[in-house]
Amino acid sequence: MATSDELAAAVEGQTIAGEFAKTAARRADLTALRWRTPDGGFGEWTWRNYADRAARVAGGLIRLGVERGERVVLMLRNRPEFHVADIGILLAGATPISIYNSSSPDQIQYLASHSDAVVAIVEDVDFLERFLKVRGELPALRQVVVVDDPDGLAPDDVVRFDSLLDVDPVDIEAAAAAVQPGDLATVIYTSGTTGPPKGVMLSHYNVCWTTESTRRAIGFPVEGFRLVSYLPMAHVAERMVTHYFHVLDGTEVTSCPDPAQLAAYLREVRPNYFFAVPRVWEKLYAGVHAALAADPEKGASVWKAMEAGAVDALAPVRAQIGLDDCKVAFSGAAPIPLEVFMLFLKLGLPMSEIYGMSECCGPMTWEPFDVHPGTVGPPIPGCEVKLLDDGEVCCRGGNVFLGYLKDPARTAEVLDDEGWLHSGDIGVFDDGGYVKIVDRKKELIITAGGKNISPANIEAALKSFPLIGQACVIGDMRPFVSALIVLDPEVAPAWATSRGIEASTMAELSRHPDVRAEVERAVAEANARFSQVEQVKRFTLLTDEWLPDSEELTPTMKLKRRGVLTKYADEIEALYA
């Protein structure tokens, strides 16, 4: 196994800007970025086009007065201009920082102020309005740049993105040479369970080291691989996979600005390399189940082929979801239900689960091919992983961040004097040295009887049933375990229609006795996998869908446990009445 020092030697002197210059020269006339055009086709830029635009953006930003070491915030959907702007900012010697597109004016004010942003680049007038509402509270913010303003609605002092491209390009080689490995590459803002968001500082060295580690984990070159970019670029996984890996490895990225359209993009792009959060895999899983249920004869042959391991015979099923040419497929950011994971593995997808956090550039453990289902793999090449006496997972390596921006106290809480990053997760090693995550240290439920229970494992089991879209398990200091359950908004109506159940809304559906009975059956089946004390004794079927970036879910659809416990306090108390 490679050491952290060996990887450091392999990436010595590398920066994202420098590697971009090499990739753009090497792949000059090959496609780099693609996007959907209004006529339904796809537009594309070669690496030469990409480099020219990025170099012009760098020149435009310098003309706006952006200096080396300053910061620029980005509020853009997944589109080619994001990549151009991000690299252009780096070539100007500055640091690009993405913020979630769902951010409110107050959140924008906090993030732009905390990061000392001097320029903001926003997608359209809607995003622009949110910035303008708080611009008076951002004295450091000198300019706002808008990408799309077809009706000319932006105020005169707002800069048009096209005007940045009218400037002479910087010399890419010279601009890249001025960037140093220790320079700040980006800041990833993570929502803390308490207090304001923390700014995770990642250096060029962190990114280059982590890219080299994942290359070694995969074991073969991914240059030219097709990818779809669809998650927010403020999320470390998307930024790493479809931006930094893309730049350093020379992949072809198709931007999907609306995650709801992902299924269609997968079928058209047929990605070779695909990362998704569990909720996306769960939706694909539900779609496969629905398709097989609609054609019982075909379904029976597919299930038979899966059990027999007849991978070649299953190629048409993989093609239906656009993953028939996928060489690397993985899930991360939250636990994936084992049933969902196993379905894709049996379909012949090279499926794996990755584990990590923003503070280690994303990955800490991963094995793309020799998987142990139910685990998140061994440490990535060069990264050391250990468990503390209480089971907390810690890691050390070139992927570990520089610290939290302007927050040495919270940095000291997670990064010790020996360079170990404390994850806050509880894990165990299996006999092969693969890590299995038990749960968040702070989220373990301790029942009134003193039993420690992992809510995430029970929630994953519940969500493995297609009818159940979301679940939150309750039980801390309670006499028994209960759950709040939300129907899947896509699966439930189709399930009801197939059984002659008439309901015009999800609220009506959730109150229907047949639906309730089916959820009871699913809960009972899930309970069979757990000990008596871990089983869900009561549940409430909620009437409202939980949406991304809400009180209940993060933008990447992870559960906001504290938000749920607060919002549904009355429903929870009723379960224990």
N, C-alpha and C positions, 0 to 999 in steps of 0.2 A: 504493500500500500504506500502510495506517495505521501511524503510529508508536506507540511505547510511551506517549509523552506524550499523544497524542490519546486513547488508550484510558483513560489515567489521568484525563484531564479528563472523559471520559464517565461514569466511575464515582466521581467525586469525592464523598466523604462517605458512600458506600454501605457497608453491612455486611450480613452474612447475616441478622442479626436484623431489621434495618430493612427489607430486601427481603422477608423472610417476612411482616412486618406488612402491607406493601403488597399482596403476593400474596393473603394470607388475606382482606383486605378486598375486593379486586377480584373474587375467585372464591369468595366466602363460601359459597354454596349449591351449588357444583359439587364433584364427587368429587375428593378429593386422594389418599387411600390405600385400597387394597383388599387383602384377604387371604382365603385359603381357610378356610371354616368346616367344622366336623366333619361336617356333612350333605352336603358336596361342593359347596355353593354358594359364594358370595363375600359377605363382609361389607365394608362401606365406611364411611369417615368423610369428611365434607365438609371443606373448608378451615376452616369455622366450628368444627366439632367438633375438628379438629386444633389450631387456635389455642387453643381453650378448654383442652384437655388440656395443651398445652405451657406455657401460662401458669400452670396449676395445679401442674405439675411444678416450674416455676421457684419458685413460692411455697413448695412443699414442701421444696425443697432449701435455700432461704433459712432456712426454719424449722429445718432440720437443722444450720444454722450455716455453710453454704457461703457464702464471701465472694468478692467480685469478684477475679478473677485466679487463683483456685484451680482445681484440675483434678479432673475426674471421669472414671474409666475405665468403659468399657462393654464387656460381654461378652454380646452378644445376636445371635441369628440374624436373618435378614432377616424382619422383622415390623414392623407399624406402630408398635409401642411404641418401636422404635429411633428413628424420626424424631421422635416426640414427645419422647423423653428428650433427644435431641441438641439440639433447638431449645430445650427447657426449660432445659437447662444454659447455653446461650448467653444466654437471657433473664435468667438469674440472674447474668450477668456472668462466668461461669466458662468453662473450656475442656473440651469433651468429647474423649476419646481412646478409639478402639476398639482392642481387642486381639483377636488371632485366637482363635476359639472352641476351637481345638485346643491352645491353650497349656497346658503342664504347670504344676503348682504352682510349680516353680522359675522358669519363664519369667514367670509371673504376678508372682511376688515381685520379679523384676528390673524389669519394666515399671512396675508400680505404685509401686515405690520410686523408680526413676529419674525418673518423671514427677511425683513428690510428690503422688500422688492422695490426696484427702481422703475421697472417697466412691467406691464401686464399685457399679454397677448390673448385676446378672447375671440371666440368663434363668430358670434353674431350679435345683433342688437339686443336680444334677450339677455345674454350674458353681460353685455356691455352695461345695460341698465342697472344690473345688480352692483357692478363696480362703481358706477357713477353716483349711486345712492350714498356710498361711504367714502367717496374720493376725498372729501373734505377732512376725513379723519386719518388720511394716509399722506402725511407731509413728505415722506420719502419717495412716494410714487410719482415719478416725473412725467411719464407718458403712458397712455393706454393705446394699444394697437388692436384694430378689429379686422378679421379676415373677410367675413361676408357682410356686406351692407349694400345690397343691390338697389335699394330705394333711396340711398343717401340720407338716412335718418340720423346718423351719428353726428354729434356736434363737431364744429370745425376744428377744435383742438385735439380731436381723436385722430390718430395716425392710421392710414389705410395700409394693410399688410402688403398690398401690391407695390406701394411706394418703397418699401424696403428692398424689393427685388429690382428696382430701377437703379440701384447704386452699383458701382463697380465692385466686383467680387474681391474678397481678400485672397491672398495667396494661401491656398489650403496647407501646403507643406510647411510654410513659415508659421502660420497660425497654429497648426497642430503641434509644431515643435515647441511653442511657447507654453503649452499646457503640461503640467507636471503630474506624475502619478498620485501624489498626495493631495492634489487639488480636490475641492468639493465637486462631485459630479452631479449630485442632486440631494434633495431633502424629501423624504417620504413622511408625510404626516399620518400618524396612526391615532385612532380614537382611543384614548385611555378610558379605563372603567371609572376612574375618578380624575377630576381636574381637566384642564384644557388639553387639546391634542399635543402629542410629543413629536418633535421634528427629528427624524432619524437621518443622521448625516452619513452619506455613503461617498467614498472617494473613488477616483478613477481606478486606483489600485484594487479596491474592494471589488469593483465590477469586473475588471480584467482577470483577477484571481478566481472569482466565482465562475466566470465563463470557461476558463481553462479547466476547472474542476468538473464542470458538467460535460465538457468535451471528453474528458477521460472516463467519466461514468458511462457515457453513451458508447464510446469505443469506435465510432466510425464518423467520417466527416459529414456534416449536415449542410454544407455549402450548396446553395441553389434550392434547398427544400422550400416548399410552399407552406405558408402559415396564414392564419386568419387572426387579425387583431380586433378584439371586440369588448374586452373588459376595460374599465377606466385606467388611464395611464397614471393616475395617482396611486394605483395599487402596485405594490412591488413586483408581483408575479407577472403582470402584463408588461410592465416597464422592462423587466429583465428579459422575458421570452421574446416578445415581438418588437423590442426596440434595441436593447443592448446586445443580446445574442444575435439579432438580425444584423446589426452593424459589424460586430466582430467576426461573425461566421459567414456573412454574405448570403442571407436567406432572402426569399421573395415574400413580401408581406402584402396581403390584401386587407384593406381597412373595412370594417363593418361598423358603421356609426350607431346602429340600433341593435342592441343584443337580442331583441325579439326576432330579428331576421337571421339569426345565426344559422338555424337549420338550413335555410335556403343557400346561404353562403357556403356551408360545408359541402353541400351537394355540388355546387358549381366549382369551388376551388379545389376540392379533394386534397386537403392539407396532408403533408407528409409528417408534420410535427404538430401536436395539438395538446394544449393545456386547458383544463376546465376546472372550475370549482364544482363541488359535489352537486349543487342544485342544478347545474347544467347537465351533468351526467344523469341525474335523477329524471330530468325531463326527457332526455334521449331514451332512457330506460323505459319510461312510461309509453313513449311513442312506439318503441319496438314491441312492447307487450300488447298495445292496442292493435297494431298491425297484424300480429300473429293471431290475436283473438278474433279478428274480423274474418280470417280465412283459416278455419280449424284444420283443414287438411294440410295446408302449407305449414301452419303452426306446428302440427305434430311432427312433420318431417324435419323442421328446423330444430326443435327440441331434441329430437333423436340424433341429429347430426352433432349438436353441441355435446350431448352426453358421450357420443362416440369419439369426440375429438376430431371430427372430419372438417378441419379448418377450411380446406379449399372449397368444399361444398357450400360453405357459408359466405363466400365472397359476395353473392348478390345481396345478402342482408346488410353486410358492411357497406356496400355501394349505395343502398337506400338511404343511409345516414351520412354518406359522403366520406366515410373513413376506410374505404377499401384500399387506399394507397398510403395509409398512415404507418410510419415506421417507428414513431415514438408518441405514445399517448399516456397522459398522466393527470392525476387529480391531486388537488392540494388546497390549502387555506382553511380547511375544516375537515372533520372525519367524513368519509364516504361510507354509506351502508355496505356491508360485505356482500349482500345479495346483488346490489347494483354493480359493484366491482367485478364479481364473479361472472355476471352475465356477459360483460364485455370481454373478459378474459376468455370465456368459452366460445365467444363469437369469433375468436382468432385475432382480436386486437392486442397489440403489444402493450398491455395496460399495466400501469404501476401507480403507486401513491408516493408523493413527496411530502416532506415535512420541513418546516423552518419558520422563519419570521422576518419581518422587515429588517430587524436589527442584524441579521446575518445575510443580507442581500437576497433573501428568499430561502434558498435551500440549505438545510443542515444534514438531512439524511435522504438518500434516494438510491435505488437500484432499478434501472429502467426495464430489465429483462428477466433476471433470475429472481422473481418476486416470491415473497412469503406472504400470501394473502392475510390481511388483518394487521400487517406491520407496515411501517413507512420506510423500510429499507435500512441499510447500514449507513454509517457516516459517509458523506460524499468524499471523494479523493482529496487528501490534504487536511481534512477537518477532523479534529479530535472531538469525541463526544463521551461524556461521563455522566453517571447518575450520582446525585448526592444521597446521603443516608435516608432522606425522606422520599427518594425517587425522582427528585426534580432533575430534568434534563438540562445539561449545560454543554456548551461547545466552545471551541477555540480554534482560530484559523484566520486566514487572510480575508475571509468573508465577513468577519465581525466588524461592525460599524465603528465610526469615530466617536460616537456619543450622541446625546440629544442636544440639539441646537439651544444654546443659552440655558442649559439646565443640568449643571454638574451634579446636583443633588439626586435627581432621578436617574442620571447616568450611573452614579455610584450604586444605586439600588440593584442594577442588573449587570453591571460590568465590574468584576472584582480586580484586585491588584495584579493578579496573575494572568489577566486577559481572558478569563472565562466569562462567557455570556450566559446568564441565568434566564431560562426560558419562561419559568412560571408554570410549565407543564410537568405532569407526573408521567413517567414512563417506565418500562421494563425492557430488558434485552432478552431475545429468545436465544436458543442454543446456537444459532448461526451468527449471533452478533447483530441481528436486525432489531430495530427499536419498535416497540408497540406503545402508542400513546394511550394513557388511561383517561386523563382529563386535565383540564386546567386546575392548577393547585387551588386557586381561589373559588372554583366552581364546584368542587366536590361537595356533594350533599352529605351532611351528617344527620341522620334521622334522630328522632327523639330517643330511640333505643340505642344510639351511639354507633350505628352502622355507617361506614363510609361507602357512598354510592356514586358512580359516574353517571351524571345525567346525559352526557353526550352519547354514550353507548346505547342507552335506552332510546334516545331520540332518533339515532341512526336506524335502529331496528324498526321503530314505528314508521319512519319515512321510507323504508324499503317497500312498503305497500303503496302501489301507484295512487290509490285514492287519497292518501294522506300527503298533503303538500308540505306542511310544517308542523312541528311539535315542540313544546317546551315542557320539560319534566320538572315537577315541584316536589319538595320533600324535606328541605332543610329545617331541622328542628320540628318536624311534623311527625305524627304517629305512623304515617304510611306515605307511599309514593303516589302522586296523582299527575295528571297531564292536561295541558291545554293543546287542543288539536285543531288544525285548519285544513279544510279540504283542498285538494289540488284544483285550481281554477280551470285547468284544461281537461284533466282526466274525469273529474266528477260529473260535469254535464254530459259527456259522452257515455259514461257508465250509466247514468240515470236514463238517458234516452233509450239505450239498448234494453232497458228493463221496463220501458213504458211508464217511467216516472215523469210526471209533468211538473216543472218548476221553472219560473222565469228568472229567479235570482239565486245567487249562492246562499243567501240567508234562508230562502225557502228550502233549498236542498238540504242544508245542514240540519233543518228541523224535521225532515221527513223520516218517519220511523224505519223505512227500509234502508236508508242511508246510515242512520244511527246503528242499525243492526249489523250492517257490513263493517262499520268502523269497530264495533264491539268485537266482531270476529277477528279483525286484524290485530286489535290490541291483545286479545287472548292468545293469538298465535305468536305475537312478539314476546309476550310474557313467558311463554314456554322456554325461551332461551335463557331466562334469568332465574336466580334463586328467589325463594318466596319473598324475602324482604325487599328485593329489587323490583318486584312486579308492580305494574300500574294498577291500583285498586279502583280508582275513579278517574273519569276524564270529563272535560267539557268540550263540546264541539262548537267552536266559535263561528260567528256568521260572516266576519269580514276577512278578506284576503290580506295577507301580510306582504307588503311591497318592499322592494329594495330601497335602501336609504330612507327608512321610516323609523318610528319609535321601536319597531320590533326587529328590523333587519338592517345590517350594514349595506353599503352600496354593492358589495360582492355577496350578499345574501347570507351572511353569517348571523346567527342569533344574537340579538342584544338582550341578554338575559335580564339585566337590571331594568331595562325599559319595559320589558314584558311584565315583570313582577309588579312594577309600579302601575302600569296602565290597566292591568287586569286584576288588581288587588281584590276587588269585590267578588269576581268570579272564583278566584282562588280560595277566598274565605268560605264561599258557598260549598266548595268541595269538601271542606272539613267541618261543616256545620253539623 
